[in-house]
Amino acid sequence: MITVNIKRKQQKVMSFTLTGHAESGPYGHDLVCAAVTAVSFGTVNAIEALCNVEPDVELRENGGFLKFITPSAEKEKTDEKIQLLLEGMIVSLQTIEREYHEYIRMNTV
């Protein structure tokens, strides 16, 4: 199972961590894993490219782990963009969770 932990402070997303494997299909054909990976990595890449910030990201070699710490932005408008992209990611992951709840669980801490 993939576990998504979202850490918030005063409604802002401060960080998120993804751990585990969906195991909803054979390796290389796991659609839940592919969807979660595409959404989360797409969000991290969008934040970096569109907001011109370098997020703090940790990955593990064997996969099954992504930790993202929201970068501090000098401009309020940039911070708002980052938060909007993160909220979009959360909505997408919640949609996946609704359909495939046996393979992904989301928590807010």
C-alpha positions as CSV (number, residue, x, y, z in Angstrom):
1,M,0.0,0.0,0.0
2,I,1.1,3.6,-0.7
3,T,0.8,5.9,2.2
4,V,0.7,9.6,1.6
5,N,1.3,11.9,4.6
6,I,0.5,15.6,4.1
7,K,1.9,17.9,6.8
8,R,0.0,21.2,7.2
9,K,0.6,24.3,9.3
10,Q,-2.2,26.9,9.3
11,Q,-3.8,25.3,6.2
12,K,-0.5,25.5,4.2
13,V,1.1,22.3,2.9
14,M,4.5,22.2,4.6
15,S,5.6,18.8,3.3
16,F,4.4,15.5,2.0
17,T,5.8,12.0,2.1
18,L,4.9,9.0,-0.1
19,T,6.0,5.6,1.1
20,G,5.3,2.0,0.1
21,H,4.2,0.3,-3.1
22,A,0.7,-0.1,-4.4
23,E,1.2,-3.7,-5.6
24,S,-2.0,-3.4,-7.6
25,G,-0.5,-5.2,-10.6
26,P,2.8,-6.9,-11.7
27,Y,5.9,-4.8,-11.6
28,G,6.0,-2.4,-14.6
29,H,2.2,-2.7,-15.0
30,D,1.0,-1.3,-11.7
31,L,-1.4,1.5,-12.8
32,V,-2.0,2.9,-9.3
33,C,1.8,3.2,-8.7
34,A,2.1,4.8,-12.1
35,A,-0.7,7.3,-11.4
36,V,0.6,8.3,-8.0
37,T,4.2,8.7,-9.4
38,A,3.0,10.8,-12.3
39,V,0.9,13.1,-10.1
40,S,3.5,13.6,-7.4
41,F,6.6,13.9,-9.6
42,G,4.7,16.1,-12.0
43,T,3.8,18.4,-9.2
44,V,7.4,18.6,-7.9
45,N,8.7,19.3,-11.4
46,A,5.9,21.9,-12.0
47,I,6.8,23.7,-8.7
48,E,10.5,23.8,-9.7
49,A,9.9,24.9,-13.3
50,L,7.0,27.3,-12.9
51,C,7.9,28.9,-9.5
52,N,11.7,29.1,-10.1
53,V,12.4,27.5,-6.7
54,E,14.5,24.4,-5.8
55,P,12.4,22.2,-3.5
56,D,14.0,19.9,-0.9
57,V,13.3,16.4,-2.3
58,E,14.5,13.0,-0.9
59,L,14.2,9.8,-2.9
60,R,15.3,6.3,-2.2
61,E,17.1,4.1,-4.7
62,N,14.7,1.2,-4.5
63,G,11.7,3.4,-5.0
64,G,8.7,3.5,-2.7
65,F,9.8,6.8,-1.0
66,L,9.4,10.4,-1.9
67,K,9.7,13.3,0.6
68,F,9.1,16.9,-0.4
69,I,9.6,19.9,1.8
70,T,7.8,23.0,0.6
71,P,10.4,25.7,-0.2
72,S,10.1,29.1,1.3
73,A,9.4,31.7,-1.4
74,E,10.5,35.2,-1.2
75,K,7.4,36.5,-2.9
76,E,3.9,35.9,-1.6
77,K,2.6,35.3,-5.2
78,T,5.2,32.5,-5.7
79,D,4.1,31.0,-2.4
80,E,0.5,31.1,-3.5
81,K,1.5,29.3,-6.8
82,I,3.3,26.6,-4.9
83,Q,0.4,26.0,-2.6
84,L,-2.1,25.9,-5.5
85,L,0.0,23.3,-7.3
86,L,0.3,21.2,-4.1
87,E,-3.5,21.5,-3.5
88,G,-4.0,20.3,-7.1
89,M,-1.8,17.3,-6.4
90,I,-3.8,16.5,-3.3
91,V,-7.1,16.6,-5.2
92,S,-5.6,14.2,-7.8
93,L,-4.3,11.8,-5.2
94,Q,-7.7,11.9,-3.4
95,T,-9.4,10.9,-6.6
96,I,-7.0,8.0,-7.0
97,E,-7.7,7.0,-3.4
98,R,-11.4,7.0,-3.9
99,E,-11.2,4.6,-6.8
100,Y,-8.3,2.4,-5.4
101,H,-8.6,2.8,-1.6
102,E,-7.2,-0.7,-1.1
103,Y,-3.9,0.5,-2.6
104,I,-3.4,4.1,-1.3
105,R,-4.2,5.8,1.9
106,M,-3.9,9.5,2.6
107,N,-3.3,11.2,6.0
108,T,-3.1,14.8,7.0
109,V,-0.9,15.6,10.1
